[in-house]
Amino acid sequence: MPEPAIAEIIRGRMTAAPPPGTVVFLFGLRVNDWGAVRDWLPLWRSLDRMLRELERRPESGCLWSTRVRDGREITVIQYWRDMDALMTYAQNKAFLHANAWRRFNLGVGDRGTVGIWHEAYVIDPETPGHLHAIYRDIPERGLAAATGIIPAHHEPRRG
C-alpha cells in the first residue's frame, strides 16, 4: 500500500480500471482545540496504528491508502475491494477500528475538541460516465494503484 521511496513513473496518458463495487473511502480527523491533547493525541496515534494494521493485513480488503495533513486536519484516502470489506473492518472487534471508535465516543464524544468525518462511494463501471480518472507521467497512485492502470483512450471533442 505505501508508495516506495522512488516509484516508477508510468509514461503516457492512463486511467484506472476498477472492478464493480470498488469503494472510495475518505476519512478526516480535525483537531479543534490543540490544548486538548488528551483528546486528540490518542486518536492521532490510533489512526497511525490502524493504517499500519491495514498495510499488514491485505485480506482486510483495503487496496490502497494514503494520508494528507493540512494544518489541524488529517485526511485519509482509501480504496476498498467493496463495501462489505470496509464495513467488516469498521465493525469487527478483531481489528483496531471498532475499539478506537468506542473509545472516541466514550472519551471524547460531544466535547467538540476533535472533529471526525467520513464518506464512502461505490464505483459502478456499468453506469455511463461513472468515473473520470487520468494519470499522466506519474507513478501509480490513487484508484489506479488500488485497482490497476490501463491506457486512456482520447475521447473526440464535442461541439
Secondary structure, 3 states (H helix, E strand, C coil): CCCCCCCCCEEEEEEECCCCCCEEEEEEEEECCCCCHHHHHHHHHHHHHHHHHHHHCHHHCEEEEEEEEECCEEEEEEEECCHHHHHHHHHCCCCHHHHHHHHHHHHCCCCCCEEEEEEEEECCCCCCCCCCCCEEEECCCHHHHHHCEEECCCCCCCC
